């Protein structure tokens, strides 16, 4: 009789590797029943994320501070976790007008792993360290590991190396805090329970991770003045939809009609923030730009002709 290796015992104990009694008979269920089970389990995710709101708040404050002082945010993950980090990072430039390097996603196995599973790439801590070296990560940056199980070697390696650089470190996992063995500044542990299909962490765990990533970057960008009221005002008009959204935003805030909003955006060189300040403060494009610069990009402050001060 062969003896199971230590890794077997380790994995067997993981919260993300347990069987879900509520889906035990899913292989005999009808399509409707399968979907009902999945939907019922998915409804548990938001609650699990909310239990971590204090930790997410702390993480946002760390990210905001880094952004204000020349730092960047790096996600490090493998498989689904890595792809979710890349997804969130890639959405920041068109949504918030950020530079492509401000938020970056690193994945075990590199670019090919985005499109096709490179499972073996996650097994070496050295890979996570090397990814940070290659990306030029420094002490002013924030490194956020993403690993549903909390044990992925690639992610652990990245976080360990980040600590040696003096980076602030965050860790998004779906394991209980007691199972987190790596020392990080802010662990975010959204415990969603066993998956519908045992071990398939692309399901509830992936959904929880995506929700947390949404919160981290969206809240950080709002704090940087990238949103006015509840509208994105630093978006890049890189496609037809975003061009029309920009016009709708201007129309919604100013009360102008479509033609007038189009003309105003033209006067503002296509920049929504500038267009809003031109109209709301009754100033020209040059003055609007100067006000926005003094206000650190906050439209409300620019309209009031106030300078931004870090509180």
N, C-alpha and C positions, 0 to 999 in steps of 0.2 A: 504493500500500500504506500503510495507516494505521499510526501508531505507538501502541503501547499506553501508556496513562498510567502515571505512577509508582506509583499505587495498585495497578495490575494486577501489576506486578513485586513490590511489597511483599507482597501477598497470596499470590502464587505461591510465595514462599519460606517461608511460615509452616509450622511443624511440623504444625499442625492442618488444613492444606489439602493434605497429601500423599495420594497414592493408596496404599491398603493392598494389597500384592500377595497377601495371604492371602484377600482377598474379591473379587478381580478378576473371577471368574466367577459371582458370586452371583446375577446375573440369570437364570442358567440352572439354578440349584440347586433341589432339591425343598424343601418346607417344612422337613422335618427337617434337611436340610443347611444351610439358612439359619440355623436356630436353633442348630445346632452351631457354625457360624462365629461368630455373635454371642456365644454363651456362652464360646467359647474366647478371644475377644478380651477379654471382660469379666473373665476370670480374671487378666488382666495388670494390672488397675487397682489392686488392693490392694497389689501389690508396688511400683508406681509411687508410691503414697501413702506407703508405709513409708520410701522413700528420703528423704522430707522430714520424718521424725519429729523431728529436731533443730530444724528451723525451726518446726514446729508447736508444739513445747514452748516455744520462745521466744515465739511468738505468744500462747499461753495465759497465760504469765506477765505479758505486757503487758496482756492483757484483764483478768485477775484484779486487777492493780494498779489499773487504771482503775476497775473496779467498786467496789473498796474505798475509792476516793477521790472518789466522786461522778460518775465518768465513765460514758459509755454506749458501746455498740458499734454502729456503722453499717456495713451492707453496701451497696455500690454496684455495680450490674451492669446488663447489658442482655440482653434475651431470656431464654434458659434460665438464664444466670448470675444475672440479676436475680431471676427467679422463685424460684430455689433459696435466695437470700438471704432473700427474704420468707418462704418456707416455714420456714426454720430460725428466723427471728425470731418468727414467729407461734406456734411450738410451745413457746417458752420459758415463757410465762405459765402454761398449763395443766400443763406438766410440772414446772416448778420453782417455781411461785408467784411469779414475778417481775412487776414492773410492766410494762405494755405498752410503755413507752418505753425500757426498759433495753437491749433489742436491737431494732434497726429495720432494715428492708430498704428500700432506695431503688432504683427501676428506671427506666431511660430510657423516657420516654413516660408515666410516672405510672401511676395505677391501671388505666386501660384496657389497658395493656401486660401486665398480669397475665393477662388473659383472651384477648387477641387481639394478635398480633404488631404492633408499631409500629417496624419495623426502621429507618426513617429517623431515629428519635429518638436513636439511639446515635452519630450521626455528628458531633455537636458537643461539644467539650470544655466549652463554656459551660453545657450542660445539666447536667453533673455538678456543676459549681461551684454552680449555682443551686439544685440539689436540697439541697446541704449548707447553703446560706444559708437556704433555706426551713425546713429542719429545725432550725435554731438550733444547729448543731454548734459546739462550743467546744474550747479547748485541752486540756481534761481528757478529751475523748472519743477513741475509737479508730475509725479509718476503715479498712475492709477492702474493697479493690477485688477484684472477681471478673471475670475475663475469660479465657476459654480460650486465645485467641490472643495475649494480652498487649498488644494494640494498640487496643482499643476506645476511641474518643475520649471518650465519656461517662465511662468509668471513669478514664481518664488525667486528665481535667479535675477529677474529684472528688478524686483523690489529690494532684494539684498544689495545689489550693486547701487541702486538709487540711494539707499541709506548711506553708503560709503561716500557718495558725492555730496551729501548734505541736502539732498532733495527732500521736500515734503512728500509723503507717500500716503496713498489711499488704496483701499482694497475692497472691491465689490464681490461678494460671494453669497451663495445661498445655503451655506453651512452655518450652524450655530457658532457664536463667538467662542465657545469653549473648544471648538475644533480648529480654530485659526491658530496656527503655530508660528506664523511669521509676525515680527514686530513692525507695525506700521503706525503712522500718526492717526489715521482714522479708518477703522474697519467698519464696513457697511454690510450687515448680515441680514439679508432678507430671506428668512427661512420659509420657503413656499411649500415644503412637504414633498413626499414622494411624487414622482412624475406619473402621468397616466400610463405611459410605456416606461417601464423601469429603466432608469439611467439615461433617458432621452432628455438631456438638459437643454435642448433647443426649444423645449416647450415652456413650462411655467418658469423655469430658471431664466431662460433667455428673455421671456417677457418681462420679468422683474428687472433684469439687468438693463434692458432697453428703457424701461420707465425711469430708472435711476440715472442713466446717462442723459436722458432728456432733461431731467431736473437739474443736473449739474451744469450743463452748458447753457440751458435756457435761463436759469436764475443768474448765472454769472454774467451772461450777455445783457440781461436787463439791468443789472447793477453797473454795467459799463455804458449805459445810455443807448443801447442798441434798439430799444423799444420805446415808443411813445404811446401813452394810454395802453392799449393792448395790441398795437400794430407794429410790425417790423418796419423800421424806417431806415435801416442801413443795408437793406437787401441790394444785391447786384442784379441789374436788369439784363440778365444773360440769356433769357429766352422770352418768347411771346407772352407766356403766362405771367411772368414776373413784371414785364412792361405794363401789362394791364392791371396787375395787382397794385403797382406803384401809383397808377392813375386813380384807382379806387380808393387807395389810402388818402391821397391828397384831396379827393372829392369828399370823403367821409369827414375829414378834419376841418376842411375849409368851407364846405358848402358850395364849392364851385361846380359847374357842370363839366361834362367830359371834355369839351373843346377848351374851356378855360384851364382845366387841370393839365391838359396836354401842353398848352402854351407855357404855363407856370413851370412845369418840369423842364421844358426847353430852356427857360431862363436860368434854371438851376443846374444846367448841364446834366440833367437826368438824376440828380441826387435828391431823394425824397426829403431828407432832413432840411436841406438848404431851401427847398421849395416851401416847406411849412413855415420856416422862420421868415422868409421873404414876405409871405402873405400875413402871418399872424402878428408880426412886428412892424409891418409896413416899411421894410427896408429894402435896399438893393442887394444884389447877389454878393457883392464884395463884403458889405457890412454883415450879411447873414453868415457868411463863411467865417469872418473874424469872431463873431459872437459864438458860433459853435466851437471854435477853437478855444476860446476863453472858458467856455462852459464844458469842456472835455466831452463834447458831443451830445450833451443832454439838451433836448429840444426845449423843455420847459424853462430851463435856466437861460438859454439863448434868447428866447422870446422876452423874458424879463430883464435881459441884459445884465445877468449876474454871472460871476465867475464860479467855477466849481472849486470846492474845497473838500479835501478828504477828511471825512468825519471819523 
